[in-house]
């Protein structure tokens, strides 16, 4: 089976912007991200760090960490007071 090549960060942003416009929502709305996923949207680690995390995992609620076991960055919900 041939492995799919993920779109570039710029291509992902364009896809998200198009869906946001269709839905009449800001790109930061989680419903845009969910709809993008339903339509087959996917990304690599670089795009997660540069685009997805800043849009959908705000630094006020999440911290982005490298997960050695998975070999990718992950969003970890912050505990109150940290």
N, C-alpha and C positions, 0 to 999 in steps of 0.2 A: 504494500500500500504506500502510495506516495505521500510524503509529509507536506502539509500545507505551510507555505511561507507566510508569516504574519505580515500585515500591512505596516507601513512606516508610521511613526508617530503623527506625522502630518496627515496621512491618509485616514488614520483613526479619528483625528480631530475633525476632518472634513465630513466623515460619515456621521459623527455625533452631532455636528452643527446642522446637517441636513435633517436628521431626525428631530432635533429640537425645534427647528423651523416648522416641520410638518405638524408637530404636536403643539406648537405655539407655547413652548416652555423654554426656560433658560437652559443652556447646555449643562449647568450644574445640577439640574433636577435628576434625582436618582431614577425616575421613570424613563428618562432618555437613555440612560445606561442600560437599564433592563430591556428596553425595546431593542436596542442595538444588539444585545446578546441574543435575543430571540431571533433576530435576523441573521445570526451567524457571526457577529462581531467577535473578534478575539485579538490578543496583543501579546507582545513579548515583554520581558522584564524591563527593558529600557523604556518602553512606552508606558508601562505601569508607573515607573518612578517619575517620568517627565510629564505625563498627562493624566492618567487615570487616578492615581493617588491624590494629586492636587485638586482635581475636580470633585471626587466622590469620597475621599477620606481626609477631611479637613484636619489640619495639624492641631486644632483645638481639641479634637476628639480622638485622633489616632496618631501613632508614631509609626514610621516606616523603618523596618528592620530587615537585615539580611538573614535569611533562614538557611543555615548551612546544610541541613538535612535535605531540604527541598531544592536548594540551589537557586533560589529566587528571593526577591524582596517580598515582604508581606506587610499588610497593615494590621497593627495590633491596637485594639481599643485601649485608650488610657484609662487608668483607674483614677477616680476623683481624688484630687489633692496631689497629683504627681505632675 
